Amino acid sequence: MKRFVFSFIIVFLSIVSYAQTNLDGTWFCSDSQSETVDKEQGQGDLKAVMYQTYRFKGNAFEAESQAKITMDISAESTDGEKADVVFRIDVTGSNSGTLEFKDGILTLTPDKKKPKVTVDADVEGIPGGGLLKSMVANPLKKELANELKKVEKYKVLSVTATELTLQEILTEKEIKKGDKAETLVFTRK
């Protein structure tokens, strides 16, 4: 009987342990920021909404990042001419690779293939907006592609059936620059 109870406890603890650390599934996180700028030459509103989705299955992951940025600027020139300009930028990137979850650390290593990145920009209220659009879109596309090629490391602060809390593990270079580790809370879809 003792042997049966002991075996039952071991099996129960294994199941509970597996349930607490199982990351398989789709996890979603969003964040929004807004800022108002008011200066002598004009004023403007900046709004950004960012989305991050991870799909974990076994030792593989797929990731999709998206940012929607809107800048609405009203300005007046020195000769009294007013201008209202609206920038809308939608950036989407995705990649996949392998994951390792060991000792509470989640490591996401992207595949060597080039990540998929799209940038859609729209400029209203300014002549030559198409040129400005290309000047903004190309550097953003390159920057996101470079970010998606990097290995990401997170400390798993908690994981439940519905919520995953991760804290970035910064590189030495990021620490020297004064960057602060960000904590992200994901919800299971």
HELIX and SHEET records of a PDB file:
HELIX    1   1 LYS A    2  THR A   21  1                                  20    
HELIX    2   2 GLY A  129  LEU A  148  1                                  20    
HELIX    3   3 GLU A  172  LYS A  177  1                                   6    
SHEET    1   A 9 LYS A 116  GLU A 124  0                                        
SHEET    2   A 9 LYS A  82  LYS A 102 -1                                        
SHEET    3   A 9 ALA A  60  GLU A  76 -1                                        
SHEET    4   A 9 GLY A  42  LYS A  57 -1                                        
SHEET    5   A 9 GLY A  25  ASP A  38 -1                                        
SHEET    6   A 9 THR A 183  ARG A 188 -1                                        
SHEET    7   A 9 GLU A 163  GLU A 168 -1                                        
SHEET    8   A 9 GLU A 152  VAL A 159 -1                                        
SHEET    9   A 9 ILE A 105  PRO A 110 -1                                        
END                                                                             
